[in-house]
Amino acid sequence: MLFKSKKPNVIVWDKENDKPLAAFKNGIFETEDQAVTKKLKANGYEGEKAAKDDK
């Protein structure tokens, strides 16, 4: 799943585990971890499936 942020370099903190959940670089974060995807979506981040060409 590919997530985009308007801010170029942002770190989303996981309060439950007291560690970073996602680190956006140049406004983009990519993950295949379903738990991370669910948490980001629950916090208002919109994701899209990454195309094979994007990797």
N, C-alpha and C positions, 0 to 999 in steps of 0.2 A: 504494500500500500504506500502510496506517495502522498505526503502531506506538504502543503505550502503555507508559508507565513509571510505577512507583509513586512515583518522585521527580518533583516538578513541573517542575523546570528542570535538565536534565542535558545535558552535551555528551559525545558518544561520540567518542573520538579515533581517527583512522586512523593507526596506527603506520607502515604502509608508505609513505604519502604525507606524513607529518608535518603533518597538518592535521585540522581537525574533520570528522568523517564525518556526524554528525547532531546537531542541537540541538533537544532536546525543550522545548516551551513548554507550560506547564500540563499536563505529563505526556503530551503528544501530539506525534508527528512524522509527517509525511506526505511520501511520495516516490513518484515513478514511475520512478526510476532503478533498473534491475535490479541493477546492480553494488552499489549501496548496500543494497538489499534483501537480497542474498545475504550481504554482510558482516555486517549486523545479525543475520540469522538464524543465521549461523555463530557469533556471539557470544552466542547465547541469547535474543535478543529475539524476541518473537512478534508477527507482523503479521497483519493481515486486510485484505481488499479494502475500500476505502472506498466507501460507498454514495454515489450521486449527491447525495443530500440533505445529506451531511456536509460538502460543499465550500463 
